[in-house]
Amino acid sequence: MRVSQAEMDKGHQRIVRGASRLIRKNGIEATTVAGVMEDAGMTHGGFYRHFDSKEGLVSAALDDAFNDVNKLIDDAVLASGPRQGTEDYFEAYLSERHMNHPELGCPITALSMDVARSTAPVKETFSNGFRRTVDRLAQGGDGTPEENRQAAIRRLSMVAGAIMIARTLDAKTARSVMKACKAGR
């Protein structure tokens, strides 16, 4: 039975969305092609109609995860303007929901160490996503474009580090880390 291009595209999107969520939840190594395909409701054998390798899947999933982050920033900016929208995004970033649900959150906090051990193409996809996110966050600054970009890098690095550290701590200590970072941003 031949599948239409529209059905093929829907299947591809299910695979990428599932992989995006699963790699943020379980890590790159622990997320298997078989697991991703099962999550998408497809057979393992169908994977190679969509991707040449797991590396290709991981890159697509990372791109999708950064698209999720950037949509949140765009929505916040659209709702409240560049400055307040950026502040609202950082407030949501330093939340217990984000800390407790890596599968729904920022790929920086969920996957930095996995990507550090990955291939150059995966690192390049991650770097591109990071740069796109910084560019979006820089729109909330009031300095020169370069000052805004540097401030966005600093702030994103701080909040990402806070979430990564908080995820390793007991609940009380984790809340104190996030509270301190909220006060310091």
N, C-alpha and C positions, 0 to 999 in steps of 0.2 A: 504494500500500500504506500503510495507516494504522499508525502506531507507537503502542504502548501508553504510558500515562503512566509506567509503571515504566521502560520503555526510554528514554523521553524524559529522565527524571530521571538515569538512568545516563549517557546521552550528555552531559547538562549537567555532571555531575560530572567526566567525563573532560575536557571542555573547560576547566573551571575549574582542575582539578589540573594539567593540562598548561600552561595559561597562567601559573599560579603559579610553576611551575618555570622556564618559558622567560623570563618577565620578570625573574626574579632572576638568571638566567644572562646574558641578552643586553641587558637594559634594556627600558624601555617602548617607546621609539621603534623600536628594532630588531626588536621582536617584532610580527609582522604577524598579522592575523586569519587570513589564508590559512595561515600557518605553524602557528598554534595548531590550526586545524581539521584540517590534515594530521596533526599530532601526535596528535590525538584519533581519527584514522581516519575522519574525516567530510569532507564536501565544504564548500567555502567558502560555497556558497549556503545551507547549513543554519544558518549562524551566526545569522541574524536570527530564527529560531524560538526562540532562546535569549536573545539580547541585543538591545537597541535600538541599541547603539553600542559601539565599542571602549572608550570610557570606562566603560561598564557592566561590560564584561569585566574591565578593569583593576581596578576597584573590587572585583569578586568575587574576583579572583585575589589581591589584597592581603589581603582578609579571610581567605582561605584560608591564605595564607602566615603571617599572624599567628596563626591557629588552630594551625598546626603548631608555632610557637614556644611558644605557651601550653600545648600538650599536653606538650611536653618539660619545661616547668617543672612542670606538674601531676604528671607521672610521677616526676620527681626528688623532689618534695615528698612524694608518696605513699610512695616507696621509703625515704626517709631523714628525713622530718620537714621542717617549714618552713625551719628555719635551715640544716641541712646540705644539704637539697635545693636551696636557692638557691645555696649555695656550689658544689655539684656542677654546677649549670647554668652558672654563670660560668666554672668551670674548663673545661667542654666548649666554651663560647663562644670562649675564647681558645686555640683549638686549630688546628693546621695543617689538619685536615680542614675546619673551618669556613672558614678563610682560603682554601683551595684549591677549595672547592665552593660558590660563592654560590647556585647553583640549589637547594641543599638547606638553606640557612641562613636567617639572619634577614633579613627584608626591609629592616630599617633600614640594614644595611651594604650591601646590594645596590642599594637604590633611592632613598636619600635625595635625591640630586641630581636624579634623574628626577622624583620627586614634587614637588620644589621648583619645577620648570618646568611642572607639570601644572595641571589645572583644580581649581576649588574642591571639587567632589564627590570627586575622587581624594584631595586633601589631607585632606578630612574623614574618609574611610575610613582613611587612614594614621594620622591623629591618634587616631582611635578605637582602632585596633590598638595604637598606642604606649601609650595610657592603660591598656588592658586588660593589656598586658604589665607595665607599672609596677605596677599593682595586684597582680598575681600575685607579682612579685618583692618587694613591700613586706611580704608575709606572713612573710618570713624575718628581719625586723628585730626588735629588742627595745626600741624606743623607743615614743613615741606614734604613732598612725596617721600624722600629718603628718610627723613625723621619719622614719618608715620610708619613706614615699612619697618624700620629698626624697632620702634615701639611695639608694633604688632608681633614681631619675632620674639621680643622679650616677654611680652604678656602671654603669648601662646605657649612659649617654652615653660613659663612659670606654672600656668594652670595645668598643662599636660603633666609636668613633673609632680604637681600636687596630687593629681588623680592617680598617677602610677604609684606613688608612695602610699597614698591613702588606701589603695586596694590591698596593700600588704599588711595593714595594721588592724588592731582591734577597733571596734566601732567608735568608742569614745576618742581614742587618739586620732583616728581618721577624721572625725568631725572637727577636732581642734586644728588639724593641718589645713583643712578646707577653709575654716573660719579665718585662720591667720592669713591665708592667701587672698581671701576675699577682701580683707582689710588692707592688704598691701598692694592691690592692683590699682 
